[in-house]
Amino acid sequence: MSERIYVRLFTRADAAKRLELQIKNRAFFERYAMTRDDSYYTLAAQEDLLTYLEEEAQHDRQYGFGIYKKENNELIGTISLFQIVRGSVQGAFIGYFLDEAHNGQGYMTEAVQLIVAYGFHELKLHRIEAGVMPHNIGSIRVLEKVGFHKEGLARKSVRIKGKWEDHQMLAIINPND
């Protein structure tokens, strides 16, 4: 349990705050993820995305959360479990973004801990994976602090800014399995 932040599933009502976070951090987020079309940065697009995420959670396919500071309920980031596979795999991927002004303060480590606990205890996942650009040392450190281990390099696995980028693959296994 974190004393500084909490996470909760996004709802359509969060669209305006999510849009504000995305616009404020557009250049920063796009250094590590796919470039978004300008239409993504509209209230209508965020409302549609959050409606979609609500439906995805209802069908156990992916879960999108906001990261909020307890002191003032400020939305400072997003974190998700996606590409959920059931059956003999019981796994998912984790992805996240944190407001640039809040980087390096331990917030994301706390958020990842909360989501890993949710994935293992609530969703009964066996394994959670992450892919991180090798030069994103801060993100790799966050995952390692939570208990993720490096598994290898996925060469040219994600297209970012028109270029296929390598990703360091990390994973954590449910200790109860």
Disulfide bonds with the S-S distance in Angstrom:
none
